[in-house]
Amino acid sequence: KGSEIITVKPDATIQEMTRIMADRGIGTVLVTDADETLVGIVSERDIVRSIADRGEQSFGLCADDLMTRSLITCTRETSIAEALAPMSRNGIRHLPVIGNDGIAGLISIRDILNHRAQSLESDIESLTVAAEEVRQAKEKAEISDRAKTDFLANMSHELKTPLNAVIGFSEMMAGEVLGPIGTPQYREYAQEICDSGRHLV
């Protein structure tokens, strides 16, 4: 990912490399041969391990004595998963990226972990947004359901109140409770009014 590639020759000393890495704030340098061809990588881990193994005298070693011998590269089109596989398999922390014009950059385990962390944060943010949308949709549905329930309850009340009178009086008329209506067809009409009112209820 780096915009600047730092390389050293195989005969560069550990002191020179350490100074370059400290000045630039980097943890890895690339080792090239006389033809500028990439031949290895030296990381802080290599230097620390060498110092631990050999003591102070290791500062007199050349880069060629420390560099990673098995060189694995990837291209710009390589996916994170594809890059991680050989790194895990070979126990390496830095993978050079090769472009059409030579070395294009380095991918480190830290880069991949940062990328995964950012992706995870993005996923969590998306899930949070989705959860909020679901909550709002549920809230709207509940409000709509309450409105429907209230409407039906009010409508039922508004209908039943007058229907009670319609049914009650039509029953009295059909049964001629207060005396004969006089015309039989009126009695039939009153019974139809009563039946229709009950159907509405």
C-alpha positions in Angstrom: 0.0 0.0 0.0 3.0 2.3 0.5 3.5 5.2 -1.9 7.3 5.0 -1.3 9.4 1.8 -1.7 12.7 1.6 0.2 15.3 -0.8 -1.2 18.9 -1.7 -0.2 21.6 -3.6 -1.9 22.7 -7.0 -0.5 25.9 -5.5 0.8 24.1 -2.9 2.9 25.0 -3.3 6.6 22.5 -3.8 9.4 23.4 -0.4 10.7 22.6 1.2 7.4 19.2 -0.5 7.2 18.4 0.2 10.8 19.1 3.9 10.2 16.9 4.0 7.1 14.1 2.2 8.8 14.3 4.5 11.9 14.5 7.7 9.8 11.5 6.7 7.6 9.5 5.1 10.3 9.1 1.8 8.4 9.4 -1.8 9.5 10.5 -3.4 6.3 13.0 -2.8 3.5 13.4 -4.7 0.2 16.7 -6.2 -0.9 17.7 -5.9 -4.5 20.6 -7.3 -6.5 22.9 -5.4 -8.8 20.2 -5.4 -11.6 17.6 -3.9 -9.2 15.8 -7.2 -9.1 14.0 -8.0 -5.9 15.8 -10.8 -4.0 14.4 -10.6 -0.5 12.9 -8.7 2.4 14.4 -7.6 5.7 12.0 -6.7 8.5 12.5 -5.5 12.0 11.8 -9.0 13.2 14.7 -10.3 11.2 17.1 -7.8 12.7 15.8 -8.3 16.3 16.0 -12.1 15.9 19.6 -11.8 14.5 20.7 -9.6 17.4 19.2 -12.0 19.9 20.9 -15.0 18.1 24.3 -13.5 17.5 24.7 -10.6 19.9 26.2 -7.2 19.0 28.4 -8.7 16.3 25.4 -9.1 14.1 25.6 -5.3 13.3 28.5 -6.1 11.1 26.5 -8.5 8.9 25.3 -7.6 5.4 21.6 -7.6 4.4 22.3 -10.7 2.4 22.9 -12.6 5.6 19.5 -11.7 7.0 17.1 -11.4 4.1 14.2 -13.8 3.6 15.4 -16.4 1.1 12.0 -17.6 -0.2 10.5 -14.7 -2.0 6.7 -14.7 -2.5 5.0 -11.9 -4.4 1.5 -10.9 -5.5 0.0 -8.5 -8.0 -2.3 -5.5 -7.7 -5.3 -7.7 -8.6 -4.6 -10.1 -5.8 -7.5 -10.2 -3.3 -6.8 -9.9 0.5 -7.8 -13.5 1.0 -5.4 -14.6 -1.8 -2.6 -12.6 -0.3 -3.2 -13.9 3.2 -3.1 -17.6 2.1 0.6 -17.7 1.2 1.6 -15.4 4.0 -0.1 -17.8 6.5 1.3 -20.9 4.8 4.9 -19.6 4.7 4.8 -17.7 8.0 5.7 -14.3 6.5 4.5 -10.9 7.5 5.2 -8.8 4.4 4.3 -9.6 0.8 5.7 -7.5 -2.1 3.2 -6.3 -4.7 4.5 -6.5 -8.3 3.2 -4.2 -11.0 4.0 -3.8 -14.7 6.9 -1.5 -13.8 8.3 -3.5 -11.0 7.6 -3.3 -7.2 4.4 -1.4 -6.5 4.2 -1.8 -2.8 4.1 -4.1 0.2 1.2 -5.8 2.0 1.7 -6.6 5.6 -0.3 -8.6 8.1 -1.1 -5.3 9.9 -2.5 -3.9 6.6 -4.8 -6.9 6.3 -5.9 -6.8 9.9 -6.6 -3.0 9.6 -8.6 -3.7 6.4 -10.6 -6.4 8.1 -11.2 -4.1 11.1 -12.4 -1.4 8.7 -14.6 -3.8 6.9 -16.0 -5.1 10.2 -16.8 -1.5 11.3 -18.5 -0.9 7.9 -20.5 -4.1 8.3 -21.5 -3.2 11.9 -22.5 0.3 10.7 -24.6 -1.2 7.9 -26.2 -3.6 10.4 -26.9 -0.8 12.8 -28.6 1.2 10.0 -30.6 -1.8 8.9 -31.6 -2.5 12.5 -32.7 1.1 12.9 -34.7 0.9 9.7 -36.4 -2.3 10.9 -37.2 -0.6 14.3 -38.7 2.4 12.5 -40.7 0.1 10.2 -42.0 -1.9 13.2 -42.9 1.3 15.0 -44.8 2.6 12.0 -46.6 -0.7 11.6 -47.6 -0.7 15.3 -48.9 2.9 15.0 -50.8 1.9 11.9 -52.2 -1.2 13.6 -53.3 0.9 16.6 -54.9 3.4 14.3 -56.8 0.6 12.6 -57.9 -0.9 15.9 -59.0 2.5 17.2 -60.9 3.2 13.9 -62.7 -0.2 14.0 -63.5 0.3 17.7 -64.9 3.8 17.1 -66.8 2.7 13.9 -68.3 -0.3 15.8 -69.4 2.0 18.6 -70.8 4.6 16.2 -72.7 1.9 14.3 -74.0 -0.1 17.2 -75.5 2.9 19.0 -78.1 3.8 16.3 -78.5 0.2 15.3 -79.8 -0.6 18.7 -82.6 1.8 18.3 -83.3 0.7 14.7 -83.4 -3.0 15.7 -85.4 -2.3 18.9 -88.1 -0.2 17.3 -88.3 -2.4 14.2 -88.8 -5.4 16.4 -91.6 -3.6 18.3 -93.2 -2.6 14.9 -92.9 -6.2 13.5 -94.3 -7.6 16.6 -97.1 -5.0 16.8 -96.3 -4.5 20.5 -98.3 -1.2 20.6 -101.1 -2.5 18.5 -101.9 -3.5 14.9 -100.0 -1.6 12.2 -103.0 -2.0 9.9 -101.2 -2.9 6.7 -99.5 -6.4 6.7 -96.8 -5.2 4.2 -95.6 -2.6 6.8 -95.0 -5.4 9.3 -92.9 -7.3 6.7 -90.9 -4.1 6.0 -90.3 -3.7 9.7 -89.1 -7.3 10.0 -86.6 -6.7 7.1 -85.3 -3.5 8.8 -84.8 -5.6 12.0 -83.0 -8.4 10.1 -80.8 -6.0 8.2 -79.8 -4.2 11.4 -78.8 -7.5 13.1 -76.8 -8.4 10.0 -74.9 -5.1 10.3 -74.1 -5.8 13.9 
